[in-house]
Amino acid sequence: MNDATIYIPAQDWDAVASLPQAWALPSAWQFAKRLALTNETTDARRGEPIEADVEFHACHITELGREVRVARVADGEGPATIVPSQVQEVAREDETLRSRLYFLADVAAQSSATYLVLYGNPEAPEAEYETDLVVSGEGFALEVENEHYRAVLSSLSGNWKSHHPKGWQAELGSGGGHGVEGTIHW
């Protein structure tokens, strides 16, 4: 694993009860992993995609996809705010669950931000996030759109057919390829 630039091993964790009370973390989650993101540039990073390889002790978590939440600690002082995230189990080795975690981070110019990976809540409901992501269409013929881009999938296979960024001029399309619709060749 460890393909992502960010890696958090299983042994790096805190009990939520031991974290600062000012962070006002949800009490039902028992464990947290800290992630400090630093922006050394003079440009604020808003909605920056983060991909991290995260390991968990299997005894700390019941259902990875349902229990994991990511929270941003405002100015490192609190309170914490849950941010949309996705987690995918990659592998299990003995008592270690390996996963890939995705979320969008905000870090001010020449600053740092603290994010927490919360887990260890067997009663956690499925995560439901409000985002600007819209999916329309039926079957394979889908369009996926948010404030940054619109993507069109092939009606024959569901492969990525074309990509239309917003805010700058570019369009990526399959161009027909080898007589097969719906595959962008990079």
C-alpha positions in Angstrom: 0.0 0.0 0.0 1.5 3.4 1.0 1.0 4.7 -2.5 -0.4 8.0 -1.3 1.9 10.8 -0.1 0.2 10.8 3.3 0.4 7.7 5.4 -1.0 7.3 8.9 0.0 3.9 10.6 -2.3 1.9 12.9 -0.3 2.8 16.0 -0.8 6.6 15.6 -4.1 7.3 17.4 -5.5 9.2 20.3 -8.5 8.5 22.5 -11.1 11.1 21.7 -11.7 11.7 25.4 -8.0 12.9 25.7 -8.3 15.5 23.0 -8.9 19.2 23.8 -12.5 19.8 25.0 -12.6 23.0 22.9 -12.6 20.9 19.8 -16.2 19.8 20.8 -15.9 16.4 19.1 -18.8 14.0 18.8 -18.8 11.9 22.0 -19.8 8.7 20.3 -16.5 8.3 18.5 -13.8 6.7 20.6 -10.6 7.1 18.6 -9.0 9.8 16.4 -5.9 10.1 14.2 -4.4 13.6 13.7 -3.4 14.9 10.4 -1.6 18.3 10.2 -1.6 19.8 6.8 0.8 22.7 6.0 0.6 25.2 3.1 3.9 26.9 2.6 2.7 28.8 -0.4 1.3 32.3 -0.6 -1.9 30.9 -2.1 -4.8 29.7 0.0 -5.8 26.1 -0.7 -9.5 25.7 -0.8 -11.0 22.3 -1.6 -7.6 20.7 -2.1 -8.0 17.0 -2.8 -6.4 14.9 -0.1 -5.7 11.2 -0.5 -4.2 9.3 2.5 -3.3 5.7 3.3 -4.7 5.1 6.8 -4.3 2.0 8.9 -6.6 1.0 11.8 -6.4 -1.6 14.5 -9.2 -4.0 13.6 -10.4 -4.1 17.3 -11.0 -0.3 17.1 -13.5 -0.4 14.3 -16.6 -2.4 13.4 -17.4 -1.2 9.9 -14.9 1.0 8.2 -17.1 2.6 5.5 -19.8 3.5 8.0 -17.8 4.6 11.0 -15.0 6.9 9.7 -15.5 10.6 9.7 -13.1 13.5 9.0 -13.3 16.7 11.1 -11.4 20.0 10.6 -10.3 21.7 13.7 -10.8 25.5 13.1 -7.5 27.3 13.6 -6.2 24.3 15.6 -8.4 25.4 18.5 -11.9 24.3 17.7 -14.6 23.6 17.4 -14.2 20.7 15.0 -16.5 20.5 11.9 -17.2 17.3 10.1 -16.2 17.5 6.4 -17.3 15.1 3.5 -15.0 12.2 3.1 -14.9 8.7 1.5 -13.0 5.7 2.8 -12.2 2.5 1.0 -10.9 -0.7 2.6 -7.9 -1.8 0.6 -6.8 -4.9 2.6 -6.8 -6.6 6.0 -3.6 -8.1 7.3 -3.9 -9.9 10.6 -5.4 -7.3 12.9 -4.7 -4.2 10.7 -7.2 -2.7 8.3 -5.6 -0.8 5.5 -7.6 1.9 3.8 -7.5 4.8 1.4 -9.2 8.0 2.6 -10.3 10.9 0.4 -11.5 14.4 1.4 -11.1 18.1 0.4 -9.0 20.3 2.7 -8.9 24.0 3.3 -5.5 25.5 4.4 -4.8 29.2 4.5 -1.7 30.6 2.8 1.4 30.1 4.8 -0.5 28.3 7.5 -1.5 24.9 8.8 -4.8 23.1 9.5 -5.5 20.2 11.7 -7.8 17.4 10.5 -8.9 14.4 12.6 -9.9 11.0 11.3 -12.6 9.9 13.8 -13.6 6.2 14.2 -14.6 3.6 16.8 -18.4 4.2 16.9 -20.2 0.9 16.2 -23.6 2.8 16.3 -22.6 5.3 13.7 -25.2 5.9 11.0 -24.2 5.9 7.3 -22.6 9.3 6.5 -24.8 11.7 4.6 -23.0 14.8 3.3 -24.4 17.8 1.5 -22.1 18.5 -1.5 -22.5 20.2 -4.9 -21.9 16.9 -6.7 -24.8 16.0 -9.0 -25.3 12.8 -11.0 -27.9 12.6 -13.7 -28.8 10.1 -16.4 -29.7 6.4 -16.4 -27.7 3.2 -16.7 -24.2 3.9 -18.0 -25.1 7.2 -19.7 -24.4 9.4 -16.7 -23.2 13.0 -16.3 -21.3 13.9 -13.1 -21.0 17.6 -12.3 -19.9 19.9 -9.5 -18.5 23.5 -9.4 -15.2 22.4 -10.9 -16.1 20.2 -13.8 -18.7 18.2 -15.8 -17.9 14.7 -16.9 -19.8 12.5 -19.3 -19.7 8.7 -19.2 -20.2 6.4 -22.2 -23.7 5.1 -22.6 -22.2 1.8 -23.8 -19.7 1.1 -21.0 -19.8 3.7 -18.4 -16.2 4.7 -19.2 -15.2 8.3 -18.8 -16.1 9.8 -22.2 -15.4 13.5 -21.9 -14.3 16.0 -19.3 -15.3 19.7 -19.2 -13.5 21.8 -16.6 -15.2 24.9 -15.4 -13.3 28.2 -14.9 -10.6 27.5 -17.6 -10.6 26.6 -21.3 -10.1 22.9 -21.9 -12.1 19.9 -23.0 -10.9 16.3 -23.0 -12.8 13.8 -25.1 -12.4 10.3 -26.3 -12.5 11.4 -30.0 -13.7 8.0 -31.0 -10.4 6.2 -30.3 -10.2 2.8 -31.9 -13.8 2.7 -33.0 -14.9 2.1 -29.4 -16.9 4.9 -27.7 -16.0 6.1 -24.3 -12.4 5.8 -23.4 -10.1 8.7 -22.8 -6.5 7.8 -23.5 -4.0 9.8 -21.5 
